[in-house]
């Protein structure tokens, strides 16, 4: 994986994107320190399946119960 600086990335973005489309990856560096990775997106192998987690999650009976007053007052920005 090749490291390139930000200036080079800005100057040659179109060329770099063509290389990324071909499968290459680059590390973008600022002052010699890596800050980002330029890589091709990987396609999802399977489409999302609605309801795939049905039955595996549990919501507590008191999920939407009012918060205890000390916590509620903190959310309102009041001093406890």
C-alpha positions in Angstrom: 0.0 0.0 0.0 1.5 3.3 -1.1 1.6 6.4 1.1 0.9 9.7 -0.6 0.7 13.2 0.8 -2.3 15.5 0.8 -1.0 17.8 -1.9 -0.4 14.9 -4.3 -3.9 13.6 -3.5 -5.4 16.9 -4.4 -3.4 17.3 -7.6 -3.9 13.7 -8.9 -7.3 12.7 -7.5 -8.8 11.6 -10.8 -5.8 9.4 -11.6 -5.7 8.0 -8.0 -9.5 7.1 -8.2 -8.9 5.2 -11.4 -6.2 3.2 -9.6 -8.5 2.7 -6.6 -11.3 1.4 -9.0 -8.7 -1.1 -10.3 -8.2 -2.3 -6.7 -5.3 -0.4 -5.3 -5.3 1.3 -1.9 -3.4 4.3 -0.7 -2.6 5.9 2.7 -3.0 9.7 2.7 -0.5 11.4 5.0 -0.2 14.9 6.4 3.4 15.9 7.3 4.4 12.3 7.1 1.7 11.0 9.5 -1.1 8.8 8.1 -4.5 10.3 8.4 -6.8 8.4 5.9 -7.0 5.5 3.6 -8.3 5.7 0.0 -9.7 2.3 -0.9 -12.4 0.8 -3.1 -15.8 0.2 -1.6 -16.6 -3.5 -1.2 -20.0 -4.5 -2.4 -22.3 -6.2 0.1 -22.7 -9.9 -0.8 -26.2 -10.2 0.4 -29.1 -7.7 0.4 -30.4 -6.7 3.8 -33.1 -9.0 5.2 -35.7 -7.1 7.2 -36.5 -8.9 10.4 -33.3 -10.9 10.5 -32.9 -10.2 14.2 -36.5 -11.0 15.1 -36.6 -12.9 18.4 -33.0 -12.2 19.3 -33.5 -8.8 21.0 -35.4 -8.1 24.1 -36.8 -4.7 25.1 -37.4 -4.3 28.8 -41.0 -3.8 30.0 -40.0 -0.4 31.5 -38.2 0.8 28.4 -40.3 3.9 28.1 -40.9 4.5 31.8 -40.1 8.0 33.1 -36.5 8.6 34.2 -35.6 9.0 37.9 -35.8 12.7 38.8 -32.0 13.1 39.3 -31.3 11.9 35.8 -34.2 13.8 34.3 -33.0 17.0 35.9 -29.5 16.5 34.6 -30.9 16.2 31.1 -32.8 19.5 31.6 -29.5 21.1 32.7 -30.6 21.6 36.2 -28.2 21.2 39.2 -28.9 17.9 41.0 
